[in-house]
Amino acid sequence: MSEIRFDGKTAIVTGAGSGLGRCHALELARRGANVVVNDLGPAADGSKGTSEGAEAVAEEIRSFGGTAITNGSSVADDAGVQKMIDDTMSEFGRVDIVVANAGILRDKSFQKLTLPDFEIILDVHLMGSIKPFKAVWEIMKEQQYGRLVVTTSSTGLYGNFGQTNYGAAKLGLVGLMNSLKQEGAKYNIRVNAICPVAATAMTENLMPEQLLEMLKPEYVTPGVINLVKEDAPTGMILSAAAGGFSMSQIRETRGTFVGTGDALTAEAVADKWDQITDTSDMQAFDNGSGHTGHFIQLIQQAMQK
């Protein structure tokens, strides 16, 4: 198999001063990409930090002959995001890849979470992906080329105690991906999601040390490389942990037609509950129209009986 290369391409990686983002930035640079290392440098909970991490990663890239610049903008700040894109275009003249990796945690039970605890997580994770994507969208359309990656989480896909704010933001990113893949298709803009499990500053207090040693962040990066390559998929959720990879999908049962008018009651739905929830014939839809079409098909089949 030929080597995956990014020569002549420019990649922005947010939250790249440490952890997963650092690994993504280094590997993209090793494979020939010009890399913009973005990191505000906050602590895991979003409290104030420095951009020293971004500078260190950029210097590491330069040490092996790669090309990198740094940016200390917050992904939640409109002006900062625009400056990141402007600086990138000024330096490299194009943006081919954006890996939205920046993130923080504010873990508490739902009862103890405040609205500001929700807002900051949504601002950094969800809006912190939307804003750079929006800022590069026209550039990528004109280029007829773009690769975008959101960083979702098992908490968003499956839930986790004490992370309702984080989970809401992370599943929101899947919704963003699912619609952006539709709008980007004719412009060769492909949009995917990585769902990592890795030992980072955000997870070091959540897992035992022996497990953390297995969950190296660099073991996730090969998956990300495949989500931003020339022949990347689009609309894929790729899970990655400790060298293992899998694909996650939102799927739906075949279901059944219950009735209309007076025949459609709560009791009628209850009577067909086993058919509605039968998981033996599951399907995934490429778009919302496919979901609607599924119900039209159920109705048509019922009318033919």
N, C-alpha and C positions, 0 to 999 in steps of 0.2 A: 504494500500500500504506500502511495506517495506521501511525503511529509506535508503536513498542513502548515501553510505559510501565510503571512500577512504583510509581505513586503509592499511598501507604498501605501499601506492602509494606516489610518489614524484611529486610535481607540481611547475613549475616556472611561476610566474606572473610578466610580465614586466610593468613598470610604476605603481608599486603597493604601492608607498609611500603615495598616497592620492586618493581621488575620487573613480572611478569604480574599479581600480586595487586593492586598499586597501580592498574594500568590497569583491572582489573575493578571495583575499588571506585569509582574516579572515574566510570566510565561508568554504573554502576548508580545512583550519586547524581545524575548529570546527568539521568537518566531518571526521577527522582522517588523513588527508594528511600531509606529510612533505612538508613545503612550503619554496621556495626560493623567497624572497621579493626583486625584482630588481627595483631600481629607481636611476636615475642619479640626480634627484632633480632639474631639470631646471624649469624656469618660463614657463608660457603657450606658450610663443613665442620661446622657446628653448634657451633663454639666460642662463648664468651660474647660477647654484644653488648648493645645498648641498644634501647629502644623509641622512639627519636627519630624513626625513619622513619614509624612509625604516627602519631605526633603531627603530623608534617609533612603526611601525606596527609589526615588529618582536617581540618587547617587549610585545606588546598587546597580541600577539599569545601565547607567553610563559606564560603570566599572567593567562591564563585559561587552562594551561597544554598542549598546543600545541607545536609543534616542528617547528622552523623556523631559517633560516640563511638569511643574507642580502648580496646583491651584488650591487655595485654602477656603474657597467659598462654601457656605452652608447650602446644601441641596434644597433646603426649605425656603431660601431667600431668593426672591425673583431677580433682583439686581445681581446677586452673587452668581446665580446660575447663568445669566446672560453674559456676565464677564467671563465665566469659564468657557462658554462657547466662542465668544469673541476672541479670547486669547488663543484658543485652539485654532480657529480659522486664520488668525494673523500669523501664527507660527507654522502651520502645516497646510492650510488652504482647503482642508476637507475634514469631515468627520464621518467615519465609516461604521464605527462600533461604539455603543454605549452600554456598559455593564453597570446597572443601578444596584449597587451593593451596600451603600451607606445605611447604617441602622443603629438604633439604641433600644434599650429596654426600660420599662417602668412596670415591673411585675408586682401585682397585688391581686387579692381576691376582688371580684366585682364589687362587693359591698364596700371595700376600702378604697377603690379607685375613685379619683376625682375626675371631673370633666377635663381639666387641664392635662391630666395623665393620659386621657384619650387623645386630646388634640395634638400634643407633641408627638405621639407615636404616629398618628395619621399624617402629620406634617412631614416627618422625616421619611417614613417608609413609603406611604402612598403618594403624597404630593411631591416628595423628594425624588420619586421616579417620574411622575408625570411632568414636572417642570423641565428637567433636562431633555426628556423625549420631545416635549412640545417645542423646545428651543432649537432642536436639530431637525425637526420633521421636514420643514421646507427645504433645508439643505440636502437631506437625503432624497427627497422627491426629485430635486433638480439633478442630483447625481445619478438617479435611478439605481441607488444602492444604499442599503442600510441594514445593520444588524443590531437589534435591541434585546437586552436581557433584563428581566426583573428577577429579584430574589424573593421567592415566596418561602413558606415554611410549613412543616408538618402541623404546626399549631393552626395555621390558616386552613389547611386541607382537612385536618382531623380533630383539632381542638386540643387544649391543654389547660389544666387548672391554673388559675392565676394569671392568664394571659389573654383576657378577652379583648383588650385594646390592641395588642400585637396581632392576635388572630384575625380581628376584623380588618386591619390594614393589610395583612399578608394575603387574605383571600380576595380582598379588593384588587390586588395586583394581578390575580388570575383573570378577573373580569376585565381589567384594562388590557391584558394581553389578548384575550379572546376577541375583543372588538378591534384592536389595533392590527391584528393579523389580517383582518378582512380589508381594512382601509389601506394597508401597506402592500397588499399582494401585487397590484398592477405596477407598483413602483420598485419592485424587487427589494422591499423592506420586509425583513423577516423578524418576527417577535417571538421570543421563547421565555420560559421560566426555569430557573434552577431552584431546586428545593434541597438545600444542603443540611447535613448534620456534621458539625465540625467543632473542634476545640478552639475557641476564640475567647477574647475578653468578655464576650457576651454570654458564654456558656461555661466558663471555668468554675463558677460556683454552683452549677446545676448538675454536674455529673461527677462520678468518682474518678480519681486520678488515673487508674488503670485504663478506664474507657477513654478518657481524654487523650491518652498516649496513642491510641489506635485511630482516633478521629482527627488526623492531621488535615489542616485546611488545604494543603497542596494536593491532597487526594481528591478534592472536589473539582479542581481547576481543569483537568482533562475533559470533563464533561462540559464545562463552560466553553472551552475552545471549540468543541463540536457544535455548540449552539450559535457560534458567531462566524463559522467558516463559510467559504464561498457557497458550498452546497448544503448549508444548514437547513434543518426543518423549519417549520413555522407553526406556532400554536402548541408547542410541546411543553409539558411539565416533566423535567428530568430530575429525578431524585438521586442524590449522591451521598455516600458515607463510607469512609474507611476502605475505599477502593471498589465498593459495590455500586452499581447503577441500576435504576429501574425507571419505568415510565408510569406516571400517574395520570388518570383520566377521570372526568366527571361523566358518569354513566347513568342511564335511566332504564327502568324495567319496561318491558313491552306494554304492560298494563292492559286495560280492557275498557270497552265502552259500557257505561252503566245505564244511561237513559237521558231523556229530556222531559221537560214539562212536569206533570204530576208524578211521573215514574221516577224522577230524580229526587230522591230524599236521602237524608243522612243514613237511614236504615238500609237503603238500597246500596249505598257505597259500602257500608259495613258488611253486607251480604257477599260482596265481591272482593273483600279485602285481601283474601288469599291470592286472587288473580292479579290484583293491583300490585301486590308486593312480591310477586314471584320473581326471584332473581335468576332463574335458569336461562332467561333470554334477555340479556342486557345489551344496550347499544349506546354509542357515543355519537354526539352530533357535532358537525363542523361549524354550525352557526345557529342562530335563533330560528331561522326559517325552517331548518331541518326539524327542530323541536315542534314547531307549529304543524308542519307537514305530517309528522308522526300522528298527531291527533286527528287530522283530516282523514288520514288513512284508516284509523280506527273507526271513525264514523261511517266511512264508505263501506267498510267491511261489514259493519253491523246492519247497514241498510240493505245489503245484498242477501242477507239471511232470510 
